[in-house]
Amino acid sequence: MPALERFPGNRDSLTNISLKRLLDLFIAIPALLLFLPLGLLIALAIKLEDGGPVFYITRRIGKNGRPMRFYKFRTMVVGADGLKAQLLRFNERQDGPLFKMRNDPRVTGVGRLLRKHSLDEFPQMLNVLQGSMSLVGPRPHLPEEVAAYHDGDYLRLECIPGIVGLPQIVGRNTLGFKDWVGLDLKYRRTWSLVLDLWIIARTLRIVLAPFMRSRGAGF
């Protein structure tokens, strides 16, 4: 990751905030239209697997501490949150409130495939259209995760939350809670449209890499 000083911060500029919103809409609207056929197939697969709801909707903490509804394709069994307490001893993240478990038994077969290709996150484009999220920004935390903040950590809530951010491209499955929040605070200090575009480009490279490798192996 290049030094963030390469991206001059200008988050307080009304012009740049407006341009950020235009960038969100410019990408989100066509993406939703293009994704619609695949989204319908995903919804059908989720429904056929166990008959449960297609979407998993949670309450997250958005900009300036305001609660928001957060959308994902459901990747776990119905009632998965109620089973979490039984699995806490297997939590691989011991430095904070985040829960991560390799081979989590609550994940469904369809859910495992969606997670592998990050397709479960795509409904958050609806959040982007609503204006409660941006394409790029700190991921919105759960209330119990926000409760674990130290004083300076609350500054990350000054940013509109995003689908992707610095932690996701640095190492979303390996970072501890402190490092995760620290990268979000760096994003807040150095935000610019150029930085957002760089993060989007890096994210596309990461998401598309498995498809490109498999395509190359076919020749």
N, C-alpha and C positions, 0 to 999 in steps of 0.2 A: 504494500500500500504506500503510495507516495506521501510525502509530507503534506499535511493539510494546509500548511501555510501557502501552498501553491494556489489555493482557492480562496481569494479574498472574501471575507465575511461581509455581508451587507443585509442581514435579516431585517433591519429596521426600515429599509427602503420600501415605501408603499408601492412604488413602481415594480420592484422586484417581487414583492408579495403577490401583486396582481398577475405578473407574468408567470409565477409559479402556479397559480390557479388555472391560468389559460393552458399551461403545459399539461396539467392534470387532465383537463377536459379534452384537450387535443389527442391525448393518448387513450384515456379511459373509454370515451364514447365509441371509437372504432374498434377497440379491443373487445368491448362487450358484444358488439354486433358480430364480429368475427368468431368469437368464442361461443356464441349462442348454440349452434348445433352440437358442439362437443359438450357444452354445459347440460343440454337436455339429455344426452346419453349418460353423462355422469349421474344426473339426478335419477334417471331410470335404474341405473345399476345399483345405486344406494338403496332405492326403494325396494327393488327386487331381492336384495340380499337378506334383509331382515324386516322389511315393512315399516321401519322407523322413519322419522323425519329426515328430509334431505339436508336441511341446514342446521348448523350448530350455532346458536346465537347466544352470546354472553354479554355481560355488562362490563365494560372497560372504562378506564379513566382517560379522558381525552384532553384537549388543550385547556389550559388554565384550570385543570382539575374537574372539568365538567364530565359527568357520566355519559356514556355513549353505548349504542348497540353495535356489536362487532360480529360480522358475518363470516362464516366458513362453511365449506361442505363438511358434513358430519363424517368423521373418519373413525369414530369409536362406537362401541355398542351403546344402546340406549341405557341411560342411567350410569354412565361411566364416571361422572363426578362423585357419585355416592360410593364408588368402589375405590376411590383414590386413597382413603385412609388406610385401607388394608395393604396398600402397596408402598407406603411411605418408607418402609425400611429398605426398599430397593432403590430409593432415589439416588441417582448418580451425581446430583448437584447438592452438595452439603454446605455451600457457602452463602446460601440465601433462600428465598422463598420459591425459586423456580423448581419445577419437578421435571426430571428427565429420566426415563427408564428404557434401556435397550430391550427390544422385543416386548414391549408393553402388551400384555394379554388382552387389554381392552380394545386394541386397534383391530378393525375388521379387515377382511381380505381386500375389499375395494379401497378401504381407507389407507392400507399400506401402499397400494399402487399410487393413489393420489398424493400421498406424502412424499413418495420417492421423487416425483416430478413437480412437487410444490403446487399441484393443481387445486389442492384444498383451499388455498389462499385466494383464489380468483374472485370469489364473491365479494371480497373487500373493494373491488372496483365500484360496487354499489355505494359503499361508504365514501369513496372518492367523489362520486356524482353528487351525493348528499352534501359534501363539504365537511363532513366530520373527520375525514382522513385525506392525506395527500399520497401521491405515489411514493415519495421519499420522505422519511422522517423517523423519529423514534417509534418503535412498536408500542401500541397502547397496552399498558400493564393492567392486570387485575387489581381490584381494590386491596387485596391482601399483599400484593407485591408492592404497591405504592406505600402501604403501611410500614414496609421494611426500609424505606428510604432514610438516608441521613439528611441533615439540613440542606446541604448543597445539591442533593440529588433532585430536589423538587424543581430546580431550574429547567429540567428536561420537559416539564409540563408546559413551558412557555411556547414550545413548538407544536404545530399541528402534527398529530401522529401519522405515521406512514406505513405502507405495505412493506417496504424494504428500507434498510438503513445501513450504517457502517457495520454494526455487529453481524449482520447477515452475510456480508461479503468477506469479513475477516475470519469468522469461524463460529457460526451460530450454534453448532452442536458441541463446541469445546469451551466457549467462554463462560467464566463464572459470572455471578450476578453483578459483582463490583466492577469487573472489566466491561460488562455489557453496558451498564449505566455510564461508565466513564467515557466510552466511545460515543454514546448519545450526547453527552455534555460537550465533547469535542465538536460534534456536528453542529450543536447549537452555537458554539463560539465562532465557527468558521463557515457557516452556511452561505452558499451562493448558488445561483442557477447552474453555474459550471460544475460545482460539486454534485448537485442533483443529477445532472446529465451523466457525469462520470459514474455515479453509483448505479444508475439505470443501465448503462452500458456493461458494467461489471456483472450486474445481476443477470442480464440476458446471456452473457457469456457462460456463467455458472449453470444456469437453468438449461441452456441448449447444449452444453458440453456432452452429456450422455447420449443425446440423439446424434450428434456429429460423430462421436466415437463409433456408435453402432452402425452408422451409415458408412463410415470409412472401412469398417471391418467387412462390409458386404461386398467390397470391390476386390 
